[in-house]
């Protein structure tokens, strides 16, 4: 890969990483709203499942428009990892801003409310998990916004390395059709 090709790959990956971050922010917002509305929660799950297909579509566009229809597995894998990296960084920033300035304990209070219903309490007691649930809620209350963001950044970058393999294998094209 020449320096110009590397610059091109990173430029496309930055743009598509920004689009991926938008998809993840939308998913995250639907998840937050979905805590109290099951339809929005289901929409969040569907968007989360759509992530690898979205990145695959973007890789196909890069292959067809940026690489004249040809891309090797290695170049496709590098592109995919970069897309997840850039998307993950932008999403981590958005998530940090949410937890630092907007959440004000909303998500934790919604979890507490869900776990305090009669059905949930009965199930928790039945499985002998009362102490564990209480301890988990206590620990969640002490997690800093930066910890949430860095945790998701790590997960998203790791996801790029893992999902990059099948996405790149499917989208590679080394001979003109």
N, C-alpha and C positions, 0 to 999 in steps of 0.2 A: 504494500500500500504506500503510495507516494504521499508526501506531506499535504499536497492539495486534496487528495482523496480523503485523507484523514480529517482535514478541516471540513470538507463537505459532509462527511459522515457525522461529525459532531454537531454541525449546524442543523442538519435534518433532525438529529436526535434531540437537540435542545428544543426545537419547535414542537416535535411530537411529545417530548417529555412535558412540556407546558400543557398540551392538550390532555395528556394522561392525568396530570395533576388536577385539571378541571374536572375530569371524570371522577377522580377520587374525592375531590371536595364535594361534588354533588352527591356522591354515594354517602359520604360522611354526614352531610346535612340531612339526607333522607334517613340515615340510621338514627341520628339524634331525634328527629321528628317521629321516627318509627317506634320509639320507645313507648309513645302513647297512642300510636295509630298503626295497627298491624299492616295495613295496605302499603304505607310508606316504608315500613320495615322490609316488606317483601320486595318492593322496588329497589331498595338498597342492596339486598342480596342479589337480585338479578343484575344490577350494574356491576357488582363485585365479580360475579361470574363472567361478565362480558369483558373484563379486563384483558385476558390473553387474546381474545378475538380482536379487540380493538388494536392492540399492539401488532398483531399479525396483519391487520388491514394496513396499518401505517407502514410496516415493513414492506408490504407489497407495493405501496405507493412509492416508497423510496427506491425500491428495486426498479420499478417501471419508469419513473420520471427522473430520478437522480442517477441511476446506473444503467439506463437504456435497456432495461428488461433482464439484466444479468446480475446475479449476486452469489457469492460463494457462501458456504456455511459459516466460515470464520467471520467474514465481514457482517453477515446478518446477525450472528451472535453478538459481536461487538456493538452493533447498532442497538440491538434489543437491550443489552445490559446498560448502555448509556441512556436509553429512553427511560428505563426503570429508575436509574440513578437520578436523572434530572427531575423526573416526575416525583420521585420520593423526596427529594430535597424541597421542592416547592410545596408538596403536600405537608411535609413536616413543619414548615414555616406556618402554613395556614392552620394546622392543628395546634401548634403552640399558641398562636394568636387567639384561637378560640378558647382554649383552656385557661390562658392567662388573663384574658380580658372580657370574655363573654359568658362562659359557662356558669361561674359563680356557684358551683355545687349542684347545678341542675341535673346532670347525668347521674351523679351519685344519689341524689334524692329520689330520682325515678327508679333506680335499682332498689333502693331501700323500700320504696313504696310497693314495688312488685313483690319483693320478698316478705313483706309484712301482711300480705293477704292471707286469709284463713287457709286456702288451698296450698299455698306455698309453705306456710308454717307447718302444716300437717305433713307435707312431703319431706321437709327438712328434718323434722323430728323423727319421722319414720326411718329415714336413712342414717340417723345419728350424726347429722352434719351441722347442728346448731352452732357449736363452737367454731367450726371452720368458716361458716358463712359470716358470723359476727366478726371474726378475725380478718377475713377478706375485705369486708366493708371498711373496717378500721384502717387497714393498710391502704386501700384505695383513697381514703380521705387524706392520707399523708403523701401521696405521690405528687410530685411537682409537675407543672405543665411541660417543662423541658424533658422530663423523663418519658412522658407519653409520646412526645414528638420524636425523641431519639429511638424509642422502642419501635415505633412505626417506620421510621427511616431504615432501621436495620432490617426489619421484616420485608419492606418493599425492595430493598437492594438485593437481599437474599432471594426473593421471589424472581427478580430479574435474571439472576444466575441460573435458577432452576427452570423457569418457564422459557428462558431464552433457547434452551436446547430443542424442545419440540417445535417452537415457533420458527426457529432458524432452519431446522430440517425440512419443515413443510414448505417454507417460502423460498428456499434456495433454488436458483436456476443458473446453471453453468453453460447451457447451450441455448442458442436462439431457437424459438419455436417457429 
